[in-house]
Amino acid sequence: MTFKTGLMAATALATLGAPAWAQEDTLDIVFINDGHVAPYHVAWLKGFEDAIEAYDEAFEDTEITGRWLSAEGSLEKMIQQTEVTINEGPDVMFVNAINVDAFEPLVAKAQEAGITWIAVHSPMESADYSFTLGDVVNGTNQGMAICALSGGEPYKVGVMLGQAGNPSGEARREGILKGIATCDNVEVVAEQPADWDTVKAQSIAENWLTQFEDLDAISGVTDAYMYPSIAIATNSGKDLDFFGYDGDIPILQQMKDGPVKADILLSGTREGWNFVQMAYRIHKGETPDKVYDFYTPLVMTEENHKIALENGFPEDVEVYYVDQALDVAANGYLEFGPDSVK
């Protein structure tokens, strides 16, 4: 942990018998993620780092520090990182566990050390808090959008899944299939996990375009799958529709005149800022809901939303249009910056 000059002076005074109030308050936040190569992860880290800096500058009475660790897709590495971090004793840990069952013993160990454990995306009953995304609802909205924008004719879709056993990915799959089941013209011709990996997504997309010559669309549980899939379809001269999930800014931009028909507005930037806001609130004694559900609306163009409504898409599903979604995705500080807690 890095301390300011004022904090070191206060510590020295405390050593000489100064009262406790002479010591500066500290908040150390660690986020352990499964990777750091997808565009979403890059935005996540940038939002997290920017928020740490902004909160530290805004609240002079509290020294706020933060670290981001990437397990690079390795469960073994993530467990090792978590064990080391617990021994270092931060105040709050956000853990995007690759496999939640493997981390149950570590949750208890962290709590015994006085560390607040926040499970990211995949809820854990044992965690102090779970930061979730409403994945079943979001997936259902994506699936219903597929139905409403399919044109009513036979429509074949391939669904790229997350990692087997990952609760967040499984919930997204459940929702997508539930939404697609609301119409009878859409057929899911293939489901395959890409393990949150763009290279695997590329291989799957290549195979699907060869195997299913009449494929109409690809649905994904993360926007990371959209990048290679769109490129392969374009290079193959295939006119496919795409339905994403993440709110990556480059994917949202492709909704205006491109092949992406719907997305879910998470935004790594928003999440990064929200993590720091959540940690700060907890540190100051607030108690959020044990399961904190991040607000994640559906995104379409205004034109496609009108078409979807005409084709039976529910009017009570809140939809952000692309320009609004882009603004929200890029400016997490407006929702979750220091002004939101002052």
Backbone torsions as a table, in degrees:
resi	resn	phi	psi	omega
1	MET	NA	139.7	178.5
2	THR	-100.6	132.6	-178.3
3	PHE	-110.9	146.8	174.8
4	LYS	-73.7	162.2	178.2
5	THR	-57.6	-40.7	179.8
6	GLY	-61.7	-37.1	179.9
7	LEU	-67.2	-40.6	179.8
8	MET	-64.9	-37.3	178.0
9	ALA	-65.9	-41.6	179.9
10	ALA	-64.0	-38.1	178.9
11	THR	-64.2	-39.9	178.7
12	ALA	-64.5	-40.3	178.2
13	LEU	-63.5	-41.0	-179.7
14	ALA	-62.3	-37.2	179.2
15	THR	-63.3	-31.8	-179.7
16	LEU	-86.1	4.4	176.5
17	GLY	102.9	15.2	177.9
18	ALA	-67.6	154.2	179.7
19	PRO	-64.2	160.3	-175.2
20	ALA	-60.8	-30.1	-176.4
21	TRP	-68.0	-13.2	179.3
22	ALA	-73.9	-12.0	179.8
23	GLN	-90.4	137.3	-178.9
24	GLU	-78.9	141.5	177.4
25	ASP	-69.3	146.3	179.8
26	THR	-131.7	148.4	175.5
27	LEU	-138.9	114.4	179.7
28	ASP	-112.1	122.2	-174.9
29	ILE	-117.5	132.5	176.7
30	VAL	-122.8	134.3	175.2
31	PHE	-119.0	120.2	179.0
32	ILE	-107.5	116.6	-174.7
33	ASN	-114.8	162.7	-178.1
34	ASP	-78.2	-18.1	-179.4
35	GLY	-163.7	-177.2	179.2
36	HIS	-158.3	36.6	-179.6
37	VAL	-119.1	-28.0	179.7
38	ALA	-68.4	148.5	178.0
39	PRO	-53.5	-35.0	179.0
40	TYR	-63.3	-41.8	179.9
41	HIS	-65.7	-37.3	178.5
42	VAL	-63.6	-43.8	177.7
43	ALA	-66.1	-37.9	177.6
44	TRP	-56.3	-52.1	-177.7
45	LEU	-63.3	-43.5	-179.5
46	LYS	-61.7	-45.1	178.6
47	GLY	-62.3	-41.4	-180.0
48	PHE	-63.5	-47.5	-178.8
49	GLU	-65.8	-42.2	179.2
50	ASP	-63.6	-38.6	-179.2
51	ALA	-68.6	-41.1	177.2
52	ILE	-57.0	-47.5	-178.7
53	GLU	-63.7	-43.7	-177.8
54	ALA	-66.1	-42.9	-179.7
55	TYR	-68.5	-38.0	179.8
56	ASP	-64.4	-38.6	179.3
57	GLU	-74.0	-34.3	-174.9
58	ALA	-75.7	-29.4	-175.5
59	PHE	-117.3	91.6	-174.5
60	GLU	-68.4	-18.3	-179.6
61	ASP	-82.0	-5.4	-177.3
62	THR	-132.0	126.0	174.0
63	GLU	-84.8	111.6	-175.1
64	ILE	-111.1	120.4	179.0
65	THR	-125.7	158.8	-179.3
66	GLY	-153.0	150.6	177.5
67	ARG	-136.7	146.3	177.5
68	TRP	-119.0	128.5	177.5
69	LEU	-119.3	137.9	179.1
70	SER	-113.5	127.2	178.3
71	ALA	-84.9	-5.3	178.2
72	GLU	53.7	38.3	176.3
73	GLY	78.7	3.8	-176.8
74	SER	-100.9	119.1	177.3
75	LEU	-63.0	-41.2	179.7
76	GLU	-61.4	-43.6	-179.6
77	LYS	-66.2	-39.1	-179.8
78	MET	-64.7	-40.6	177.9
79	ILE	-62.9	-43.4	179.1
80	GLN	-63.0	-44.8	178.3
81	GLN	-60.1	-40.1	-179.0
82	THR	-66.5	-43.3	178.8
83	GLU	-60.8	-44.6	179.2
84	VAL	-63.5	-42.5	-178.6
85	THR	-63.6	-41.3	178.2
86	ILE	-59.4	-41.8	179.4
87	ASN	-65.5	-25.7	178.7
88	GLU	-79.1	-20.1	172.6
89	GLY	71.9	51.5	173.6
90	PRO	-70.7	175.7	179.4
91	ASP	-86.5	-41.1	-176.2
92	VAL	-135.1	136.1	175.9
93	MET	-122.0	124.4	169.1
94	PHE	-99.1	124.3	-176.8
95	VAL	-126.8	115.1	176.1
96	ASN	-92.1	77.4	-169.4
97	ALA	-65.1	132.2	174.9
98	ILE	-65.5	-40.3	176.7
99	ASN	-138.9	110.8	-171.7
100	VAL	-64.3	-34.0	-178.1
101	ASP	-60.7	-35.0	-177.5
102	ALA	-69.3	-15.8	-175.0
103	PHE	-103.5	-2.2	-178.8
104	GLU	-54.6	-47.2	179.4
105	PRO	-62.2	-31.6	-178.0
106	LEU	-75.6	-28.6	175.6
107	VAL	-60.6	-48.6	179.9
108	ALA	-61.5	-40.3	-179.7
109	LYS	-64.4	-41.5	178.9
110	ALA	-65.0	-42.9	-178.8
111	GLN	-65.7	-36.5	176.7
112	GLU	-63.5	-28.2	179.2
113	ALA	-86.8	3.8	178.3
114	GLY	81.9	18.1	-179.2
115	ILE	-96.5	135.1	175.3
116	THR	-82.0	122.3	-178.2
117	TRP	-102.3	123.3	177.2
118	ILE	-116.9	113.9	178.7
119	ALA	-76.8	130.6	-175.7
120	VAL	-102.4	124.0	175.1
121	HIS	72.5	-48.5	179.8
122	SER	-101.8	108.4	-173.7
123	PRO	-64.6	146.9	176.2
124	MET	-131.2	125.0	-179.5
125	GLU	-61.2	-34.0	-176.7
126	SER	-76.7	-19.4	-178.2
127	ALA	-68.0	155.8	174.7
128	ASP	-64.2	-41.4	178.2
129	TYR	-144.9	155.7	173.0
130	SER	-124.5	127.9	178.7
131	PHE	-97.7	105.4	-172.0
132	THR	-118.2	172.2	-170.8
133	LEU	-121.9	6.0	-176.2
134	GLY	61.0	45.7	-169.4
135	ASP	-61.0	-38.6	-179.3
136	VAL	-65.7	-44.0	179.2
137	VAL	-64.5	-46.3	179.4
138	ASN	-60.6	-44.6	177.9
139	GLY	-61.8	-40.1	178.2
140	THR	-62.0	-42.1	178.4
141	ASN	-63.5	-39.6	177.0
142	GLN	-63.3	-44.9	-179.7
143	GLY	-62.7	-39.7	177.9
144	MET	-68.3	-32.8	176.3
145	ALA	-65.8	-38.7	175.9
146	ILE	-57.7	-47.1	179.0
147	CYS	-60.0	-49.1	-173.3
148	ALA	-69.3	-23.5	-178.9
149	LEU	-105.4	9.2	-177.9
150	SER	-80.8	-14.0	177.7
151	GLY	85.6	1.3	176.7
152	GLY	82.2	-8.8	178.8
153	GLU	-92.6	166.9	176.0
154	PRO	-52.6	131.7	-169.6
155	TYR	-142.4	118.7	-174.6
156	LYS	-105.4	131.6	-173.8
157	VAL	-128.0	140.2	168.5
158	GLY	-107.3	136.1	-177.1
159	VAL	-113.8	116.0	175.8
160	MET	-87.9	125.5	-173.7
161	LEU	-100.0	176.3	178.4
162	GLY	-84.2	-134.8	-179.6
163	GLN	-105.1	134.3	-178.3
164	ALA	-53.9	129.3	178.0
165	GLY	89.3	-8.9	177.9
166	ASN	-79.5	119.1	-173.8
167	PRO	-59.0	-40.0	-179.0
168	SER	-64.9	-45.6	179.0
169	GLY	-64.2	-40.0	179.4
170	GLU	-65.3	-37.9	179.3
171	ALA	-66.9	-37.9	178.4
172	ARG	-65.0	-42.2	177.4
173	ARG	-60.8	-46.6	179.8
174	GLU	-55.9	-44.7	-178.7
175	GLY	-67.2	-44.6	-179.2
176	ILE	-59.2	-46.2	-179.7
177	LEU	-67.0	-34.7	177.2
178	LYS	-64.6	-42.1	179.1
179	GLY	-67.1	-42.2	179.5
180	ILE	-64.2	-30.3	-179.0
181	ALA	-68.4	-8.3	179.5
182	THR	-78.5	-5.9	175.3
183	CYS	-132.8	162.7	-176.1
184	ASP	-112.6	5.3	-179.4
185	ASN	-99.1	-10.8	-178.5
186	VAL	-96.6	127.7	-180.0
187	GLU	-116.5	126.1	174.1
188	VAL	-84.6	107.8	-174.9
189	VAL	-91.0	-15.6	-179.5
190	ALA	-158.9	141.9	171.2
191	GLU	-132.2	133.2	-179.6
192	GLN	-155.3	132.0	176.9
193	PRO	-74.4	136.3	175.6
194	ALA	-109.9	5.4	173.0
195	ASP	57.6	32.6	179.3
196	TRP	62.6	22.2	-171.9
197	ASP	-113.6	124.2	-178.3
198	THR	-68.3	-31.4	179.1
199	VAL	-66.3	-44.0	177.0
200	LYS	-65.6	-36.8	178.1
201	ALA	-62.7	-39.2	178.0
202	GLN	-61.8	-44.6	179.9
203	SER	-63.0	-42.1	179.7
204	ILE	-63.6	-45.6	-179.3
205	ALA	-60.6	-42.0	178.6
206	GLU	-60.7	-44.4	-179.4
207	ASN	-65.9	-42.3	-178.5
208	TRP	-64.4	-41.4	-178.6
209	LEU	-67.4	-25.1	175.6
210	THR	-81.9	-42.1	-175.0
211	GLN	-75.5	-37.0	-175.8
212	PHE	-118.6	89.2	-176.8
213	GLU	-65.5	-24.0	-179.3
214	ASP	-104.2	24.8	176.8
215	LEU	-63.0	134.7	-178.1
216	ASP	-102.4	-29.2	-173.5
217	ALA	-156.8	156.9	171.8
218	ILE	-122.8	127.7	175.2
219	SER	-106.7	142.5	179.3
220	GLY	-134.6	151.2	177.9
221	VAL	-88.2	2.7	173.9
222	THR	-155.7	147.1	177.8
223	ASP	-66.7	-18.2	178.6
224	ALA	-57.2	-28.9	179.2
225	TYR	-77.2	-21.1	-175.5
226	MET	-69.4	-39.4	-174.9
227	TYR	-56.7	-56.3	179.9
228	PRO	-69.3	-34.1	-177.3
229	SER	-66.7	-43.4	178.2
230	ILE	-63.8	-42.8	-178.9
231	ALA	-62.7	-42.8	-178.8
232	ILE	-66.6	-43.2	178.9
233	ALA	-62.6	-42.7	-180.0
234	THR	-63.3	-46.1	-179.6
235	ASN	-66.8	-24.5	179.8
236	SER	-91.0	-2.9	-178.8
237	GLY	73.1	20.8	-178.8
238	LYS	-92.2	133.5	179.8
239	ASP	-97.0	82.5	-177.3
240	LEU	-104.2	154.9	170.3
241	ASP	-96.3	152.8	179.5
242	PHE	-132.2	140.9	-179.6
243	PHE	-128.5	112.3	-171.8
244	GLY	-103.8	-175.9	-176.2
245	TYR	-158.9	100.5	174.5
246	ASP	163.5	-32.4	-176.3
247	GLY	76.2	29.5	173.2
248	ASP	-60.8	134.5	-177.1
249	ILE	-58.3	-44.0	178.8
250	PRO	-61.8	-31.6	178.2
251	ILE	-75.2	-41.8	176.7
252	LEU	-58.9	-38.2	179.9
253	GLN	-64.5	-29.2	179.9
254	GLN	-79.2	-0.7	178.7
255	MET	-82.2	-22.1	-175.9
256	LYS	-64.5	-53.5	-179.7
257	ASP	-131.2	12.6	-174.8
258	GLY	-107.0	-166.2	-172.4
259	PRO	-85.9	-5.3	-178.9
260	VAL	-82.4	121.8	-173.5
261	LYS	-98.7	-25.3	179.9
262	ALA	-159.3	152.9	178.7
263	ASP	-150.1	170.5	177.5
264	ILE	-114.2	125.7	-174.7
265	LEU	-83.4	85.4	167.5
266	LEU	-87.7	-71.3	-177.0
267	SER	77.5	114.2	178.0
268	GLY	-59.5	-35.3	178.6
269	THR	-60.9	-47.4	178.9
270	ARG	-59.3	-45.7	-177.9
271	GLU	-63.1	-43.5	179.9
272	GLY	-57.3	-44.6	177.4
273	TRP	-66.3	-40.1	-178.6
274	ASN	-65.5	-35.1	177.1
275	PHE	-57.1	-48.4	-176.7
276	VAL	-68.3	-39.2	176.6
277	GLN	-60.7	-44.5	-179.0
278	MET	-62.4	-45.0	180.0
279	ALA	-62.8	-41.1	-179.3
280	TYR	-64.9	-43.1	179.3
281	ARG	-61.1	-43.4	179.2
282	ILE	-63.6	-43.3	-179.1
283	HIS	-60.7	-33.2	-179.1
284	LYS	-88.5	9.2	172.3
285	GLY	98.0	1.4	176.8
286	GLU	-77.4	155.8	-179.1
287	THR	-124.4	97.7	176.9
288	PRO	-70.8	172.2	174.9
289	ASP	-58.6	144.1	-179.9
290	LYS	-58.8	-38.0	172.2
291	VAL	-108.7	105.1	-177.3
292	TYR	-92.9	111.5	-174.7
293	ASP	-96.2	109.4	-178.1
294	PHE	-67.2	135.9	-177.6
295	TYR	-74.3	121.5	-173.1
296	THR	-139.2	83.9	-178.3
297	PRO	-74.2	162.9	174.1
298	LEU	-76.8	149.1	178.6
299	VAL	-123.1	131.0	172.0
300	MET	-143.7	168.5	166.7
301	THR	-74.9	159.3	178.4
302	GLU	-61.2	-39.3	179.8
303	GLU	-63.4	-45.7	-179.6
304	ASN	-68.0	-31.9	177.0
305	HIS	-64.2	-42.2	178.7
306	LYS	-62.7	-42.9	177.9
307	ILE	-62.1	-43.5	-179.1
308	ALA	-61.9	-43.0	179.2
309	LEU	-62.7	-40.1	178.0
310	GLU	-63.6	-26.3	-178.9
311	ASN	-98.8	18.2	172.2
312	GLY	96.6	6.6	177.6
313	PHE	-64.6	136.0	-174.7
314	PRO	-60.0	133.1	-179.6
315	GLU	-71.3	-21.6	-176.0
316	ASP	-85.4	-0.9	175.4
317	VAL	-82.8	117.9	-178.1
318	GLU	-71.9	131.8	-178.7
319	VAL	-124.2	130.4	171.2
320	TYR	-94.5	136.6	173.1
321	TYR	-81.9	164.7	-164.9
322	VAL	-59.9	-47.0	-178.0
323	ASP	-61.5	-41.9	177.5
324	GLN	-64.0	-42.7	-179.7
325	ALA	-64.0	-41.0	178.9
326	LEU	-62.3	-40.8	179.9
327	ASP	-64.6	-45.1	-179.7
328	VAL	-67.4	-40.8	-178.2
329	ALA	-62.7	-36.0	-174.4
330	ALA	-85.2	-20.8	-170.1
331	ASN	-120.8	62.9	-179.6
332	GLY	-61.0	-26.3	-177.8
333	TYR	-66.2	-26.0	-179.9
334	LEU	-66.9	-34.8	177.9
335	GLU	-85.8	-39.4	-166.0
336	PHE	-126.6	13.9	179.7
337	GLY	-73.8	180.0	-178.1
338	PRO	-55.4	-32.9	-179.7
339	ASP	-62.9	-23.8	-177.9
340	SER	-73.4	-13.2	-178.5
341	VAL	-120.4	3.0	179.4
342	LYS	-83.3	NA	NA
